[in-house]
């Protein structure tokens, strides 16, 4: 009986001693493997972990493995195009992914189509057709998967499954949220950006709701999509002209069409031309100018229709609005403007704080610089530099996608209203409209220079450990 008790008491002690010995053995084995890996790395020999990952990915001459690698690149290119990655960064990111996968591939992009040429033993060219859109929430997930590919932390089939799951998932925000974002954006852009009155704010909110509804209709019916911009501008101009004696035509018309302004497209075209993407940049540049003419033409037609119905109406002009709101109200309204813009870009709730802060940096820099410098191009360059500096430092500190805060900050800086005003004056045969193209280009060029300078300052040698998606 006593021996049995002794055995039951001493048995746990032996277990503890054995577990401690095992832990010591595991500890020394881990140190030994780390030292061997360091010695192999110094000699240029693959480490034990690298060998294990290479075995999971399979040999390069396996046809099934090669097919999986190609599918990874195709799905990755489609996802980057669909969710709003900058075009001049997509080719560089795909080339880096192809290098990690061990594929000889060349990429060529024109708006809407990505051409992928595989140059191995069985050369093949694929055309990936995909419309471009914005969904910052999904783009962040795709970037995380792409970085895992570059670090070989995911199996090939797992990468494909994750990308397909993201593609099949619904958008970050549904139609009702997008409709509300359009309304809030137009409602608050009038007082914040154009110094509009309370009456201007209310009318802009109603017109923004109408624009949001027409946006949803255009996305559902392809036949209406071809005349969406012109018809929207006609309706906005007609209502603004009818209420012209009580509202500011400039603030209401431009705020209601704030989400349609082509300034972002034009800025991207200038950046692509600066990055030596001549074909893509030229196509996008011409498209931005024609797009500005579309909206300007619609505004002119809308005002002309009302003038025909009421010849005694007062003339319209793009004058500065004289609102009576106290300045402190702008500070409280601006975060909601940034949140509404972030919602239209498909940002998640977790991405809102960085986007609001980045937009506030750009907006505050613009207000301060405009008090000292009268040249709008220089002010835009300084503001873009501050936004780009924040975005790149955000990436450096948090490791999250820099494109997320930058996208919202740039949208609130781009000179889309300059192009709309110029196109409107050009169609009305006004002398102020003859230089609208030059004004748009110069303003966008200043923003592009500021963004490139900020990137060069933070990452002078580039970012090689993972994909760099920024402006």
N, C-alpha and C positions, 0 to 999 in steps of 0.2 A: 504493500500500500504506500509506504513511504517512498520507495524507489519510483513508483509511478508518479508521485507528486513532484519528485525532483526532476523527473524527465519532463513533465509538463511545464515546470518553471524554467528550466535551462533551454528548452526548445526555441522560444522566441529570441533568446540571446544569440543562438547560433544563426537564426534567420537574419537578425540585424547585422551580425558580423559578415555573413555571406553577401548581403546586399551592399554593405560598405565596400567590401572587396571588389564586387562587380562594378560599383560606381567608380572606384579608383581605376579599374582596368579600362572602363569606357572613357574615363577622362584622359588617361595616357594614350589610348588608341586615337582619340580625337586630336590630341597634340601631335602624335606621330603622323597622322594623315595630313594635317595642316603643314607640317614641316616638309613632307614629301611633295605636297602640291606646290609649295613655294620653291623647292629645289627644281621641280619639273618646269615651273613657269620661267625660272631664270634660264633654264636650258632650252626653252622654246618647245617643250614637250607638252601635249595636252594633259591637263590634270585629271584626277580620278572622276571628279564631278562632271567635267566637260566630256569625258569619254562616256559617262552614263547618259548624259543628255543627247550626245550624238547617236548613241545606240537607240534611244527612244525615237529620234527623228528618222532613223534608218539610213542606209547608204544612199549616196547621190545617184547611183546607177539603177536604182530600183524604180521601175515605171510607176508603180502605185504611189511611192513617196514623191516622185516628181510631179505627178498629177495633183496630189494634195498640196504641194507647195505652190503650184500655179493657181489652184483654187483659193488659197490664202491671199495671194496678191490680187486676184480679180475681185474678191469680196472686199478686201481692204480698200482698193481704189474706188469701188462703187460707194462704199460707206463714206469715205473722205469727201467725195464729190457731193453726195446727197445731203450731208449734214453741215456744210458750210466751211470747210477748210480752205484757206487762201490758195488760189491756183498756183501761184509761183512757189509755194512750199510743198505741194502735193508730189510733184515729180521727184524732188529731192528726198522726201520721206519714203517714197516707194523704192527708189534706188537703194536707200540704206536697208530697207527690209529685204530686198532681193539679194543684196550682198550677204546678209546674215543667213538667209535661206540657202545660199550657195547656188543661186541661179544667175545666168547671164541674161539680163533683160534690159530693154530700153523702153522709155516711156515718152509719149508725146501727147500733149493735151491741147484741145481746142474746146471752147465752151460747149458743154453738153456731151462730149465724147472723149474718152481716154483710149489711146492706142497703145497696146502692150505688145512688144516684139520679143519673143524668147529666142535666143541665139545659141542653143545647145546643139546636141547631135540631131535633134528633130526640130528644126526651126518652125516657128508658128507665130502668126500675128492675130491678136484678138482685139476687137473693138468693143469697148464697154460704154454703152450708151446710158446716160443717167442725167436727169435734170438736177440742177443745183438748187439747194434750199438752205434753210437754217434750222438747226436743232442742237443747241449747245449742250443739252443734257446727253443726247446720244453721242455727240462728237467726243465728249469727255470719256465715255465708255469705250468708244472705238480706239481712242488714243491710248488708253490703258492696255487694251489688248495688243495694239501694235508695239508698245514698249515691252510687253511680256514676250512677244515674238522676237524682238531684237535681243532680249536677254535669255532666250530659250527657256523660259519658265513655264510654257504651255506646250502641250502636244499639238501637232498640226490639226488633227481632227477636232480637238477641243476648241482651237481658235476658230475653225470654220463654224462649228456649232454656235459659239458665242456670237459671232458676227451675224449669222442668220437669225438668231433669236432677237438681236437688236433690230434687225431690219423688219421682222414680223411684228414687233411690239408697236402699240399705238404711239402717236406723237406725244411729246412731253406734256403738251397742253391741248385740250380739246377745242372744238369750235366756239363754245360759249366763252371760254377764257380768252381766246384770241379776239372775239368780238368785244369783250370788256376792255381788253388792252388797247384796241384801236380807239375806243371811246375815251378812256382816261388819257391816252397820249394826246389826242386832239384837244381835249378839254383843258389840260394843264400846259400844253406847249404854248398856247396863246399868251397867257400872262408871263410865263417864265422866259420865253424866247423872243416875243414880239411886244412885250409891255402892253398887252391888251387889257380892256376893261372887263367888268363883270358880265356885261352884255355880250362882249366878244367871246368870253369864255363859255357862256351857256350855248351860244349858237354854234361854236366850234365843236362842243361836245355832241350836239345833235347831228351835225354833219359827219363827225367821226364815227358815230354809230351807223350812219348810212353807208359810209365807206367800208366799214368792217363787214356789213351785211353783203355788200357787192363783192367784197373780196372772197367771202365764202361761196357766193354764187359762181364767181369766176373759176374757183377751184373745183367746182362740181360739174360745170358745163363748159366743155372745150370750145363750143361755138361762140359763147359770150366772152371768153378769155381774150379773143383777138381785139375786141373793142373796149376792154375793161378800163384802161387808163383814160381814153378819150371820153367815154361816157361818164365816168366818175368826175372828171374835171368839169365837164359841161354842167352836171347837176350842182356841183359845189359852187361854180361861178354864178349860175343862175340864182341860187338862193342868196349868196353873198351880195350880188348886185341888187336884188329886190330889197334887202335890208341895209343897203349901203348908207342911207341917211342916219342910221342909228348904230352902225358897227364900223369897225376898221376892216376894209376889204383885204388888206395885206395879211393881217394876222389871222383872219378867219379862213381865207382861201388856202394859205400855205400851211396852217396848222391842221386843217381837215385832211390835207393830202400829205401830211408829214411822213407817213409810212410808205408813201409812193415816190418820194423824191429820189432822183438818181445820183445824188452826191456820193453815196457809198460805192456804187458801181464805177463811177468815174475815178474815185480815189484808188480803187483796186486796179483799174486799167493803168493809171500812172505808175503805180508800184510795180506792176508786171513789166511795163516798158523799161523801168529803171533796172529791173532784175534781168534784162535782156531776153524776156519772153515777148518777142516782137509781134508774132502772129496773134497770140491770145490778147495781149494788151491793146493792139490796134482794133481787133474785133470788138472788144468790150468798150473801148473809147468811142467808136462810132455808134455803138448801141446806146451809150449814155447820152450822147448828143441828140440822137433821134428820139430817145425816150423823153428828154426835156422838151423837145419840139412837140411831141404828142400832148403832154400835159399843158404846155403853153397854148397850143392850138385849142385844146378843150376849154381852157379858161376864156380865151377870146370868143369862141363860139357861144359859150354860155352867156357872157355879157352882151354879145350882139343880139342874141335871141330876146333877152329882156329889153334891150334898147328898142328893138322893133315893136315889142308889145307896149312899151311906155317910152315914147320919144322924149318926154320931158324929164326923164330921170337924170340925176346928177352924174357927171363923168367919174370914172374910176381911175385910180392911180396907185402905184405901190409906194405909198407914203409911210412914214414911221408912225406907228400907233402911239397915242398919248393916253396911256392908262392912268388910273388914279389909285392903284393899289399900293400899299406901303411896301418898302423893299423887304421887310422881314418875312412877308408872306411867301416870297420867292424861295427862301431857304427851306420852308416847310413843304413847299410843293415840289421842289426839284427831285427829292428821292422817289416820289411817286411817278414822276416822268421817267426816271431811269428804270424803275421796276416795270412800267408798262412797256418800254422798249425792250427790256430783257425778256419779258413774256413773249413778245412777238418774235424774238430770236430763239425761243425754245429753251430758255435757261431754267434750271431747277431752283427750288427754294434755297438749297445750299449754296448755289452760285450767285444769288442775289446780292449778298453783302459786298463781295468783291467788285461786282459790276457797278453797284451804286457808288462805292467809294472811288473807283476809277473814274466814273463819270463826274463825280464831284471835284476830283483833282483837275480834270480838264476844264470844267465849267468855271471853277474858281480861278484857275490860271488865266482863262480868257478875260474874266472880269477885271482882274488886277492888271494884266498886261495892257488891256484896252484903255486904261486910265492914263498910261504913260506913253504908249505907242499908238499912233493913229493908223499905221499901215496894217490893213486886215491880213495880208499874206504873212507878215512877220508874226503877228499875234497867233495866227493859225499854226505856224511852225513851232512856236514856243509851247502852245497848248498840246500839240501832238507829241512833242518831245516829252513833256511831263506825263502824258498818258502812257506813252511807250516805255518810259522809265519805270513807272509803277507796275506795268504788266510784266516786264522782264524781271524786276526784283521780286514780284509775287511768285513767279516761276522758280526763281533761285531760292527763295525762302521756304515755300510750301511744297514745291514739286508738282503743283497742279497745272492744268493747261493755261498758258498765258493768253491764249486767244479768247478765253471766256470774258475776263474783264475788259480786254482791249476792244472787243467787238462793240460793246455798248458805249464805251467812251468815244470811239471813232464815229459811230452813227450820230451822236449828238454834236460832233464837230464838223462833219462834212458839209460842203457848201452847195447842197441841193437847191436851196431857195434862190441862190444866185443864178443858177441856170434857168429856173422857172421864170424869174422876173425878166431875164434877158430874152428868153424865147417869146414871152408875152409881148414885150416891146418890139421885138423883131417882126412878129406877125402883124402888129398894129402899125408897122412902118415908122417906128419911132427911132430917133437917133441913139437912144440909150440901148437899143437892142443889138446894134451892129457888133459890139465887142463882147457879147455874152459868152461865146466859146472861149475867148482868151481869159476872161474873168474866171470861168470854171476851171480851166486848166491850171492857171497860176495858183488859185486857192488850193486845189487838190495837190499840186506839186509841193507846196509848202508843207502840207500835212504828211506827204510821203517822205520828204526829207527829214522831218522831225522824228518819224517812226524809225527810219533806217538808222539815224544817228543814235537813238536810244538803244537799239539792238546792238550796234557796234560798240557802244560804251560798256554795256553789261556783259556781252559775249563777243569779245574781239576775235576769238578763234573758233567761234561756232559752238554748237552743242552736239557732242558726238555720242554720249552715253545712251541717249534715247531720242525719239523723234521730236523735232522742234517745230511746232505749229504756232506761228505768230505772224506778224505783218512785216 
